[in-house]
Each structure stands twice: as C-alpha cells, then as structure tokens.
C-alpha cells in the first residue's frame, strides 16, 4: 500500500478460489504483475465518524415489512427452534410453497407471491423435490402457482459454508457472503431459508462469539439483499421437558441475533388425550412465540398435524407400494362449544343453579358433574373432562 492508501501499481487484481477448500474457508489473495500470489496482510487504518441523530416525524417512517405472518421479516434474521422429527423441515417447505404461490396454506396469507430460495444441508436434491411435490399434492397447488418463484438446493451439491473455526476464532468466508448477496439480489429473492443452521457453518456450536459472528453475517446478507433470512435450528436434549427458545443447541448467540424466534413442541401424551387424538398425538405439534423483537408476541399457540401423502410413484416396492411423504397441515384445538347449542347451555345453567357445587375438579361435588350429566359427557375421560373445564371458563 502506498502513501496515498491505495495498493501499489504492480497489483493487478484480487481474486478468490471459486470453490471452498476442504475446511470450507475461502481466502482472498492479491495477484501481482509477476504472477506471484501474496496474501493480503495489511489493512487500511480504521476511522469512525459517529452519525448525529436527526429528528423525524414518526409518521414518515416506512412500515416494517412482514411478508409472511410476523415471523418472516424483510431485512431481518428469524429462526425456528425444534427437536428432531417434529416436522420443522416439512413446515418450512410448506411455508416456502405458500409464499411462492402467494396463497394461504397454513392459516397465513403471504403479502404477495414471493421468490423463495430453500437450501437444505442434509437431504439429497431428489428428496427435497419429493417433499415439495407432496406438499403440492396435499394442497392442490398447481405447477403455474410456484414455478419460477420457488428455488431448491441441496447442500450435497451446492455447498454453503459461511464460516470456519480457526485458532483465533471464527473466519467468515467473505467470498461466500458476497456470493450469497449477489445471488439473492440478482434474482430479487424475498426469502432465503437455511435448513439446518448447523450445516451452513464450521464453527464451534458452543462458541458464543463465533456463532454470533455467523448469525450476524446472515443478518447482513438479509439486509443487503432486502430479503428475509430464516435459519432452522436443532435443540439440545431436554429429557422430554418443554422446549423454549433458550434450548437451541449450542451457544445462545443465534437466538440473541434473530429478531423473531419460534419454538416447535410435539403434542404430549396428556395433551393428546385431552384433544381426543389419543395415541396419534405424536403426529401433532404446536408453534409458540419464543422471541419477538419487532411485533407483539402471540400468546396463542398455532397447531399443526403431520400427515402422510402418497406420491403415486409405482407399486411393488420392498416395503411400501409407493413413497409416502410427511406434509404439515393446519390443525385447530377442539372447540369446547362445538356441538353445544344455546338450549344445552341453558340446561347446564339450570342444572348448576339447582345444586351446591364446587370449582375444584377433584371434589365429588364438582360443578363439572352437572355439566357432564346434561351434555352426556364422561368426566373420567380426559377429552370430555377438558371440554367440561373449557365450558366452565
């Protein structure tokens, strides 16, 4: 670098290897006129010029751009935290199809048909395609609804490693970051989904500083490309306890960096009995707000069911006659008032008014006994008891 702060005249270009090295890192090199390669080691001086605050009329601020519910937000990072096998990949795929088609599939209507890039670091391309086609079959989505707006890639074919661990900390692969920004901006993507987060980096999961650097890199990418970035993240073992945002595997820096975090929890056996689905409870899960920085947190859980969709791809297989793919569908917790008429409610009020009852469900003279008698419900059955309790609220 000369006295004017620019590179010497003999330096002709700066280049990067187009493919990541074995450890996933990419480094920039300077190429001099004699053809020799030299690592760039000298950095220009750093200066800060603090920006003075300028008073603005709040009414003139552009609105935050929530593009799918309150979870996918343009220019911001969001995350979904869930145990394995619950349905997080299927949920993100159905959401990707819904956003690309611009239609409501899971109770949320996208602001418009969106351009979505879904990258899966675990499954082969054909399996990802199977999942998308199963979702289209389930919801009767047509080819013309999504073609040209939905993009799918497998990490087995398209490697995405945003950072690697070094002795001195996380090394952000600047060429990869630049390439992602370029691709997202060039195709005007609205959403990028990375599933799972751990497949997109090579830093220590428990290193808060390293994970913070990686998460904020994805945040920068979202901001530069004017898109929403969603990271799917596994959880650590909790011994069957309820999952919270803090249960994300490894460092807490990812949750701290994301502006919207949702948590997926499988339906428990007890919940299954109360909901009347019994042993099939393992096919149901709910999404709760784990963190909401840019919108009021929702206090109501959103429930889903994981169904099985046949692809119709032949018969005579070794195990099944065709492939079956899990697809997430919306599900509502049973309404206590379903099937209860106004006359039934009046009869319940009359029955309760004739006796002396207690609110405690463990008491012999629990008011729910009167409700059960009128509506012909069994207070010993967990589903009926839940309905009786809900009616009393």
C-alpha positions in Angstrom: 0.0 0.0 0.0 1.5 3.4 -0.9 1.4 6.7 1.0 -2.0 7.5 -0.5 -3.7 4.5 1.0 -4.1 2.5 -2.3 -2.4 -0.7 -3.4 0.8 -0.5 -5.4 0.6 -0.1 -9.2 2.1 -3.6 -9.6 -1.0 -5.2 -8.0 -3.3 -6.1 -10.9 -6.3 -7.9 -9.3 -7.7 -9.5 -6.3 -9.2 -13.0 -6.8 -10.7 -15.8 -4.8 -10.8 -19.5 -5.4 -14.3 -20.3 -6.8 -14.6 -23.4 -4.7 -14.2 -23.7 -0.9 -11.2 -25.5 0.4 -11.6 -28.7 2.4 -12.4 -26.9 5.6 -15.0 -24.7 3.9 -13.0 -21.5 4.2 -12.1 -19.1 1.3 -9.4 -16.5 1.4 -8.7 -13.6 -0.8 -5.3 -13.2 -2.4 -3.5 -10.4 -4.2 -2.1 -11.1 -7.6 1.0 -9.1 -8.6 2.2 -8.3 -12.0 4.9 -11.0 -11.9 2.2 -13.7 -11.4 3.1 -14.5 -7.8 0.3 -14.8 -5.3 0.6 -13.0 -2.0 -1.9 -13.0 0.9 -3.3 -9.6 1.7 -2.0 -8.9 5.2 -2.0 -5.1 5.5 -5.3 -3.4 6.5 -6.1 0.3 5.9 -6.4 2.5 9.0 -9.8 2.4 10.8 -11.8 5.6 11.4 -15.2 6.2 13.0 -17.5 9.1 12.2 -20.5 8.9 14.5 -23.8 9.8 12.9 -25.7 12.6 14.6 -29.4 11.9 15.3 -31.8 13.7 13.0 -35.3 14.3 14.4 -38.0 12.7 12.2 -41.8 12.7 12.2 -42.6 9.1 13.2 -45.5 9.0 10.7 -42.9 9.3 7.9 -41.1 6.0 8.7 -41.7 3.2 6.2 -43.5 0.3 7.7 -41.7 -2.8 8.8 -42.0 -5.4 6.0 -43.7 -8.5 7.5 -44.0 -10.7 4.4 -45.4 -13.9 5.9 -47.2 -13.5 9.3 -45.0 -11.9 11.8 -42.1 -14.4 11.5 -40.6 -13.7 8.1 -39.4 -10.1 8.0 -37.6 -8.4 5.1 -34.0 -7.4 6.0 -34.1 -9.3 9.3 -33.0 -12.7 10.6 -35.5 -15.2 12.0 -35.1 -18.7 13.5 -37.2 -21.8 14.2 -36.0 -23.9 17.1 -37.3 -27.5 17.4 -36.3 -31.1 18.3 -35.6 -33.6 15.5 -38.6 -35.4 14.0 -41.2 -32.9 15.0 -41.8 -31.5 11.5 -39.7 -28.4 11.2 -38.4 -29.1 7.7 -41.9 -30.0 6.5 -43.2 -26.8 8.0 -40.6 -24.7 6.3 -41.2 -26.4 2.9 -45.0 -25.9 3.1 -44.4 -22.3 4.1 -42.0 -21.9 1.1 -44.6 -23.3 -1.2 -47.3 -21.0 0.3 -45.0 -17.9 -0.1 -44.0 -18.8 -3.7 -47.7 -19.3 -4.6 -48.9 -16.4 -2.7 -51.7 -18.4 -1.1 -52.9 -19.4 2.4 -52.0 -23.0 3.1 -51.4 -22.9 6.9 -53.6 -20.0 8.1 -51.2 -17.3 6.9 -51.6 -15.3 3.7 -48.3 -14.0 2.2 -48.3 -10.3 1.2 -47.9 -11.4 -2.5 -46.4 -14.3 -4.5 -42.8 -14.3 -3.3 -39.5 -15.5 -4.6 -38.2 -18.1 -2.2 -34.8 -20.0 -2.0 -34.9 -23.1 0.2 -31.5 -24.6 0.9 -31.3 -28.0 2.7 -27.9 -29.1 4.0 -28.9 -32.7 4.9 -31.0 -34.3 2.2 -30.3 -35.1 -1.5 -32.0 -32.9 -4.2 -34.4 -35.6 -5.1 -35.7 -36.0 -1.6 -36.3 -32.2 -1.3 -38.2 -32.3 -4.6 -40.3 -35.2 -3.2 -41.3 -33.1 -0.2 -42.2 -30.1 -2.3 -44.3 -32.2 -4.7 -46.1 -34.0 -1.7 -47.0 -30.5 -0.3 -48.3 -29.5 -3.8 -50.4 -32.7 -3.9 -51.8 -32.2 -0.4 -52.9 -28.6 -1.1 -53.7 -28.9 -4.8 -51.0 -26.4 -5.7 -50.5 -26.2 -9.5 -47.3 -26.0 -11.4 -48.1 -22.5 -12.6 -48.5 -21.4 -9.0 -44.9 -21.8 -8.0 -42.7 -22.4 -11.0 -40.2 -19.6 -11.5 -40.6 -18.4 -7.9 -39.5 -21.4 -5.8 -35.8 -22.5 -5.8 -34.4 -25.6 -4.1 -30.9 -26.7 -3.5 -29.2 -29.5 -1.6 -26.0 -29.0 0.4 -24.7 -32.2 -1.1 -24.5 -30.4 -4.5 -24.4 -26.7 -3.5 -22.1 -26.3 -0.6 -22.8 -23.3 1.7 -20.2 -22.7 4.4 -20.3 -19.2 5.7 -17.6 -19.5 8.3 -14.9 -21.9 9.7 -13.3 -22.1 13.1 -9.7 -21.1 13.5 -7.4 -20.8 16.5 -8.1 -17.1 16.7 -11.9 -17.5 16.3 -14.5 -17.6 13.5 -13.2 -16.9 10.0 -16.1 -15.5 7.9 -15.9 -16.7 4.3 -16.2 -13.2 2.8 -16.4 -14.5 -0.8 -19.3 -16.8 0.2 -21.1 -13.9 1.9 -20.6 -11.7 -1.2 -21.8 -14.5 -3.5 -24.9 -15.0 -1.4 -25.7 -11.3 -1.5 -25.1 -11.2 -5.3 -27.3 -14.2 -6.0 -30.2 -13.0 -3.7 -30.1 -9.5 -5.2 -29.7 -10.6 -8.8 -32.8 -12.8 -8.7 -34.7 -10.4 -6.3 -35.4 -13.1 -3.7 -37.8 -12.2 -1.0 -36.9 -15.1 1.3 -33.9 -17.4 2.0 -34.4 -20.5 4.2 -31.4 -22.4 5.6 -32.2 -25.8 6.9 -30.5 -26.6 9.3 -28.3 -23.8 10.5 -25.5 -26.1 11.7 -24.9 -27.3 8.1 -24.1 -23.7 6.9 -21.0 -23.2 9.1 -18.0 -25.0 10.6 -17.6 -23.1 13.9 -18.0 -24.5 17.4 -21.6 -24.6 18.3 -20.8 -23.7 21.9 -18.6 -20.7 21.0 -20.9 -17.7 21.5 -18.5 -15.2 19.8 -18.2 -17.5 16.7 -22.0 -18.2 16.5 -22.7 -14.5 17.0 -20.4 -13.7 14.0 -22.1 -16.3 11.8 -25.7 -15.2 12.8 -24.9 -11.6 12.2 -23.4 -12.4 8.8 -26.7 -13.9 7.8 -28.4 -10.8 9.2 -26.1 -8.6 7.0 -27.0 -10.8 4.0 -30.7 -10.3 4.7 -30.2 -6.5 4.9 -28.0 -6.2 1.8 -30.3 -8.4 -0.3 -33.5 -6.8 1.1 -34.9 -10.3 1.9 -36.0 -12.3 5.0 -33.5 -14.9 6.2 -34.8 -17.9 8.1 -32.5 -20.4 10.0 -33.8 -23.8 11.1 -32.0 -24.8 14.3 -31.9 -28.1 16.4 -32.3 -28.2 20.1 -30.2 -29.9 22.8 -31.6 -32.9 24.7 -34.1 -31.8 27.4 -35.2 -35.2 28.7 -38.7 -34.6 27.4 -39.2 -31.2 29.0 -41.0 -28.4 27.2 -38.8 -26.7 24.6 -38.1 -23.0 24.9 -36.0 -20.6 22.7 -33.2 -21.0 25.1 -33.0 -24.7 24.4 -31.4 -24.2 21.0 -28.4 -26.4 20.6 -25.1 -24.8 21.5 -24.5 -21.1 22.1 -27.4 -18.7 22.7 -26.0 -16.1 20.3 -28.2 -17.3 17.4 -31.4 -16.6 19.4 -30.0 -13.3 20.5 -29.2 -12.2 17.0 -32.6 -13.3 15.5 -35.4 -10.8 15.6 -38.1 -13.4 15.5 -37.8 -16.9 17.1 -40.5 -19.5 17.2 -40.4 -22.8 19.0 -41.9 -26.1 17.9 -43.1 -28.6 20.6 -44.6 -32.0 20.0 -48.0 -32.7 21.5 -47.6 -34.6 24.7 -49.5 -37.8 25.6 -51.6 -35.9 28.1 -52.5 -33.2 25.5 -53.4 -35.9 23.0 -55.9 -37.4 25.4 -57.4 -34.0 26.2 -57.6 -33.2 22.5 -59.2 -36.6 21.7 -56.5 -37.8 19.3 -55.1 -40.5 21.7 -52.0 -42.4 20.5 -51.8 -40.2 17.4 -50.5 -37.3 19.4 -47.1 -37.9 18.0 -48.3 -36.5 14.6 -49.2 -33.1 16.1 -47.1 -30.2 17.2 -47.5 -26.5 18.0 -45.6 -23.4 17.3 -45.1 -20.8 20.1 -43.5 -17.4 20.0 -40.1 -17.7 21.6 -38.9 -14.2 20.9 -40.5 -11.2 19.1 -38.5 -8.0 18.9 -40.4 -6.3 16.1 -44.0 -7.3 16.9 -46.2 -8.0 19.9 -45.6 -11.7 20.9 -48.5 -14.0 20.3 -49.9 -15.7 23.4 -51.8 -18.3 21.4 -50.1 -21.4 20.1 -50.6 -22.4 16.4 -51.2 -26.2 16.0 -50.2 -28.4 13.1 -50.7 -32.0 12.1 -48.1 -34.0 10.2 -50.0 -36.1 7.6 -48.7 -38.7 5.1 -49.1 -38.1 1.4 -48.7 -40.9 -1.2 -46.8 -39.8 -4.3 -48.3 -42.5 -6.6 -44.8 -43.4 -7.9 -45.3 -47.1 -8.6 -46.1 -50.3 -6.8 -44.5 -53.5 -5.7 -41.8 -51.8 -3.5 -39.9 -53.8 -0.9 -41.6 -52.1 2.0 -44.5 -49.8 0.7 -46.3 -49.9 -2.6 -45.3 -46.2 -3.2 -43.5 -43.4 -1.4 -45.2 -41.6 1.4 -44.1 -38.2 2.4 -44.9 -36.3 5.6 -46.6 -32.9 5.0 -47.6 -30.4 7.6 -51.3 -29.3 7.6 -53.1 -26.8 9.8 -55.0 -28.1 12.8 -57.2 -26.5 15.4 -57.5 -27.5 19.0 -61.1 -28.8 19.5 -63.6 -26.0 20.3 -65.4 -26.7 23.6 -68.6 -25.2 22.2 -68.6 -27.4 19.1 -71.9 -29.4 19.1 -73.3 -27.4 22.1 -76.5 -25.5 21.4 -77.9 -22.5 23.2 -80.5 -24.8 24.6 -77.7 -27.1 26.0 -76.1 -24.1 27.7 -79.4 -23.0 29.3 -79.9 -26.6 30.5 -76.4 -26.6 32.1 -77.1 -23.3 33.8 -80.4 -24.6 35.2 -78.7 -27.8 36.5 -75.8 -25.9 38.1 -78.3 -23.5 39.7 -80.2 -26.3 41.4 -77.3 -27.6 43.5 -74.3 -26.5 45.5 -71.2 -27.2 43.5 -67.5 -26.6 43.8 -65.0 -25.3 41.3 -62.4 -27.9 42.2 -62.3 -30.6 39.6 -61.1 -33.1 42.3 -64.2 -32.6 44.5 -67.0 -35.1 44.4 -69.5 -32.2 44.1 -67.5 -30.6 41.2 -69.8 -28.4 39.0 -68.5 -30.2 36.0 -70.5 -33.3 37.1 -73.7 -31.3 36.4 -72.3 -30.2 33.0 -71.4 -33.8 32.2 -74.8 -35.1 33.1 -76.7 -32.6 30.9 -74.3 -33.0 27.9 -73.9 -36.7 28.3 -70.1 -36.5 28.8 -67.8 -38.7 30.9 -65.8 -36.7 33.4 -63.4 -39.6 33.7 -62.5 -39.3 30.1 -59.7 -36.8 29.6 -61.0 -35.4 26.4 -64.5 -34.9 27.9 -63.1 -33.5 31.1 -61.1 -31.0 29.1 -64.2 -29.9 27.3 -66.2 -29.6 30.5 -63.4 -27.5 32.0 -63.3 -25.2 29.0 -67.0 -24.7 29.1 -66.8 -23.6 32.7 -64.3 -20.8 31.9 
